[in-house]
Amino acid sequence: MANALPQTPATNAGAIDNFDAIIIGAGVCGLYQLYRLRQLGLSVRVFEDGEGIGGTWYWNRYPGCRFDSESETYGYSWSEELLQEWDWKEHFSGQPENERYLNYVADKFDLRRDIQLNSRVKSAVYNEQANLWEVQLEGGQRARAQYVIAAVGVLSARYVPPFEGIDSFKGESYHTSRWPREKVNLAGKRVAVIGTGATAVQLIPIVAKEVAHLTVFQRTPNYCAPLRNSLVTPEEQRTFKANYATMHKRIRETATGFMHDFDPRKAMEVPKAERLARYEELWAQPGFAKWLGNYRDIMVNREANEDFAEFVRDKIRARVKDPVVAEKLVPKDHPFGAKRIPLETQYYEAYNRDNVLLVDVRESPIERITPKGIKTKDKEYEFDVIIYATGFDAVTGPLTRIDIRGEGGQSFKEKWADGPRTYLCLQSAGFPNLFLASNPALCNYTVCAEMLVEWITDCIRYMREKHFTRIAPTPQAEEGWVAHMDACASRTILYDTNSWFMGANIPGKKRAILLYTNSAATYRKECQDAAAKGYEGFVLR
Ligand code: N01
């Protein structure tokens, strides 16, 4: 596949660098974690796989990539100066701007001097006697630290389906999450996109305008909802800046971590006419209002969910001219919100273009990739470019791809074989001083990430003040948390389909809820309460 990973630096055999803390990943979490640990006076090194910083916003540079969270809620909340300096240009900011923002933060807070780029962590092994983690990079370089913070993201391990013949294709192939930094010229080319998740939904309308012909291979249609992006006016900019404190207070209190919050009423208790009028109102709003501002039982009551799903299906039908194509694009096999809702701009209109073809791979499965293109059950399609928008080995993948060994040489990958095993999504028993700082909640990413980083920082500060050197959860606390995560998800409609939320997008991956689906505000409180009770559920030594 084109655009191979950047090379890690040459091996510095023998030498071992020592730090108080090692952070894996220089994305949204990793950058903030570095800033906070430095404030504690720790020596810190960040190892980042990419050639640049930004994590998700470094790697995902495919055409159309942008926030689905409102820009002003995605920016960091912890520096008033930063909040006042930075102008978001669009309500849902695009990847180039988001990458610029994170680079601006890195420069403003002088973070780069502790970040080592092109440094992919291969293993992290806990030495019990020394109470230290030994980290090794792909290139052989080694470093030791008391604390390791895995800020590896939840959607960073790309997934490419193991199609037969994948390497035989003679044209160009790209995975959306490893899109080249230099412009990919698609003009006049025959292009395939495999996948119709949130990524493909952003990419397809843009690419469709550029290429000679686009063929989209769809396995499951999604409930895509209009993003309704627009430029931020100078007046809106002033309003953001004047109201950041109020906004941040609110998004820490909502169930979603967004400005949106669920309507306290139950859908089917609202008279039909009023309910439909409310749906229209929500539909007209930007962002996730139609999902996270909907009636409170939409994610737990199948009748309520189906009522709104039918509303969305009609919205899709109204936008696609060919009724046969429209029906293929209408999801019927899973509830609304059971897969993350892709927010789109002119997605459905792309299928009204003469140069766009939709292939339903449930009707005609992909059999193999050939030197010329893609062979389905019915025919062989020829392409110049194949784009894999096939998602990620989410949440567990970025961690289990590193060889992490805890107490007694226990393998993290083996321990997590049946799904994530943590207490509070923050630590795993038997892996002392290893903190997981990637947002596992169904919540605005930065809001939750900041909460985790602050919890970890406070925990390390507490340990240093009280002269503790090791922290890990008790197996009992972990057992309880795993059951609690499952119970929370079981109350919802999330188990009704195969999504990355359940790890079910990866063949062979054990189906288990990967996200904590309780309210974001409750999660915050649970973490804070454990800390306030002297880190209840953890063993400190
Ligand atoms: O990945 P996905 P994504 N044959 O897993 C298909 C975040 N995000 O990168 O649904 C044929 O959702 C697969 O089909 P199916 C957001 O959280 C945020 O799009 O499994 N098709 C699906 O259509 C999102 O949820 C933004 O049947 C195959 C697609 O590939 C998450 O990232 C933007 C296949 C994968 O969809 C992941 O989104 C973009 C096969 N063998 C993403 N295997 C923002 O706006 C897989 N597929 C911030």
Boltz pocket constraint, residues with backbone or C-beta under 6 A from the ligand:
constraints:
  - pocket:
      binder: B
      contacts: [[A, 66], [A, 67], [A, 68], [A, 69], [A, 155], [A, 161], [A, 194], [A, 195], [A, 196], [A, 197], [A, 198], [A, 199], [A, 200], [A, 202], [A, 217], [A, 218], [A, 219], [A, 220], [A, 340], [A, 343], [A, 361], [A, 366], [A, 389], [A, 390], [A, 391], [A, 392], [A, 498], [A, 500], [A, 505]]
      max_distance: 6.0
